[in-house]
Amino acid sequence: MSGHENGSQLRSVLPFKAEPVVVRDLRRAVRGQLVEWRLPTLAEEAELVVSELAANVIKHVGEGVPATLVLEASGDRLRIELHDKSYRVPVLGAVACDDECGRGLHLLAGMADDWGTLLTATGKAVWCELSTAPATRCRRARRAEMTLTEYRRDMGEPPLLQSRSGQFLEESAIDLIADVLHWVIGRGGDPDSLLDRAQMHFEADARAEVPAEAV
């Protein structure tokens, strides 16, 4: 991935062939670039976004087609663009529980502060922007809500009612945690140890989010 600074803007460009085996290399390159730019807290989400965008190109444009990943960091935003040579614009529609098509866009819409599609001279670019300001993002909470919504859909639960969405998602969270504990036991693990480690991660993240002047 080539990168350069332009004033306060950081930019990297990575041409690649849209193949499943390349996606892992893309994720690794994205993480390395964000670490270099001192934005490691965005790496997990950026990797997931890039994976979904690349998967969409492979599925809807064609395996092995040329594509280009562009990362730009400026101000309080990280912009991710994936360029391909198709003029077919993706559409965010309703997704059935057994419908894999379109889930990547729903995931993108749920994670990003903003996203869209641009037509270019040679095709299109699907882009999204992630905020680099941790105090205003609450990223883990947003990821959790998105995961729980998908979990409800996979379980065949009815759509959320806005007035009771918090209650329904909390019930789904309990079910999901129980499922995870069953998975741990099935692998011969210790569920209590897992919960203790999760609590430690939560407390460490909470301490990291406290402003320095408040400590």
N, C-alpha and C positions, 0 to 999 in steps of 0.2 A: 504494500500500500504506500503510495507516494503521498507525502504531506508537506505543507508549507504554511508559514504565517503571513498574513496580510493585514498589517496593523493589529487590531484587536481580534481579527478573525483567524481561526485555525481551519484548515481545509485538507482533506485527504481524498484521493480518488483511487479506486481499485477496479480495474476491468477484470472480468472473469467469465468463464463459461458456466451456464446454469445447469449444473449437474449435482445430483444428491451428494456425491462424495466431496464436493467443493464447499458445501454449506458449513461443515465443521471448520475448514480453514478460514472461511469468512468470519465466523464467530471469534476464532482465535485472533484474527487480525484486528477486529473491532475492539476486543478487550485490550489488546496491546496498545492500540492507538489511544484509547481513552485513559489508560494508565499513564501513558506518556504526556497526555494533556492534563493530567491531574484531575480526571473526572472518573475515578474508579467506581463511585457509587452508581453511576449510570450504566455500567458495563452489563449487568444482568439483563436489564430491560432492553438495552440496545441490541444485545445478542439475540434476544427473543424476537424483536422486531425484524432484524435482518433475516433470521431464519424463516419467518412467516412470509416476508416479501420475496425472498429467493424461492421458497416453495411455490408461491403463486406463479412466478415466472415459469418454473419448471412444468407446472401443471397446465397453465392456461396459454403459455406462449410456445413452449417446447423445450424438451431436454436438450442441452448442449448449445442452446442459442447464446450469442454474445450478450452480455449485460455489464452494467457498471454501477458500482456502489460508491456513493459520495457522502462523506461526513463533513459537516461544518459546525464549528462551535463559535458562537459569537454572543457576547453579552450574557444573558441568562438562559439561552436556548442552545440545545444540540439538535441540529437538523440532519435527518437521515433521508437520502434519496436513493431509489433504485431505478435505474434507467434501462429500458429494453427497447426492442425495435418493433413493437406491436402498437397499433393505434387503438386497440381494444381497451376501453376504460372499465376498470372494475366497479361493480355496483354493490353497495352495502344493503342487503335485503334481509328478510326474515330467515332464520336458520332453524330447521327442524332438528330434533334431538339426534336423528340418525343421519344428518346431512353434513358431510365434512366440508363441502364447498361453501366458501364464504366465512368460515370460522376465523380464518386468518385476519380478515378485515375487521370483524367484530372485536378480535383481540387487539388489533392495532388501534381501533377507535377507543377502546376502553383504557388503554395504557397512555396514549399520546395526549398532549395538551391541544394539539391541532394536527390535522392530516388532510391530504387531498391528492389530486392527480393533475399533472401538467402535460399537455401535448407539446412535443418537441419537433424539431425538423426531421428527426429520424425515428420517432415513435412516441413514447410517453415516459414520464417519471412519476412514480408513486412516492410521496414524501410524508414525513411526519416530524413533529417537533416535540422534544422532551425538555422539560424545565430543568435547569441545573441548580435551582435554588432549593435545597433540601427542606428549609423551614416552611415552604409554602406547598410542598408537593404531597407529603404523606403517602409516599409511593407504596409502602407495604400494605397500607390499608386499602388502597385502590386495587392492588393486585389480589388481595384477599377477597374483596367484593366481587371482582371479576371471576375468580376461581369458584367462589360459592355459587354464583349465578350459573356458570357452566355445569357445576355439580348438580344443581337442581334440575337443569335441563336434561342431563343424562339420566337422572332418576325418574324422569317423566312427571315432575311436579308441575302444577299449573303456573301460569305467569304470575309474577309478583304484583301485589297490590301496593300502590305507592304509599298508602296510609299505614301499611303494616309490613313494609319491606324489611325494616330492621329486625322485627320479630322473626319473620320467616327465615332470613339469612342467618340469624343467631341459631335457630333450630337446625338449619343445614350445617352450620359450623360444628355443632355437637356431633351430628351424624358423620361428618367428614373426619373429625378427629377420631371417632370410634373406629371408622374404617381403617385409618392409618395405624391405629394400635393393633387391630387384627392383622394388618399386613406385617407389622414388626414381629408379632408373636409367631406368625407363619414362617418367618425367616429365622426363627430361633433367637430373636433379639429380646431386649428388656424394655417394656413399655415405660416403666417408671424412669429409667435412665434417659430415654428419649424425651420425656416430658421435662425432666430436670435440665437437659441440655437446651431444649427450646426456651425454657424460662431464662436461662443464662444468656442466650442470644438476645432475647427480648429486652432484658435489663441492660445489656451492653449497648444495644441500639438506642434505648431511651436515654442513657447517660450521654451518648455521643451527640444527641440532638439538643442537649441543654446548652444554651449560649454561654460562651466563656465568662461573660460578665455576671452570669447568674450563679456561677459555681463559687 
